[in-house]
Amino acid sequence: MTAPNELRLLPWAGPEGKPCYLSTDDRHGFMSRLADNIEAVQLGTAAELLEQASETLDDQDAGPEDLRRLAEELTGALRDVLRIATSRGHLLLGGEPPRS
């Protein structure tokens, strides 16, 4: 198994919003591939939301409800992207993921 300092922060939260980590020697195993695929979906969603945000902010007819919904969706996407960046940064540096 991997050393404790090589745990991968997974792109989903566990019970009560606590982070989930993967310990494996196989970076191409099922759970690693699943995490990679989920990260790809999350990054794609964030890119789509960024485009939608630009369009919504340019729309003079966008109401408060539209802006609130957009802010909520962007908050979730930003949380996902930050988790991915944290995970990948620790994988690149070989450092220990933060315990939150």
Buried (B, 14 or more C-beta within 10 A) or exposed (E): EBEEEBBBBBBBEEEEEEBBBBEBEEEEEEEBEBBEEBBEEBBEBBEEBEEEBEEBEEEEEEEEEEBEEBEEBBEBBEEBBEBBEBBEEBBEEEEEBEEE
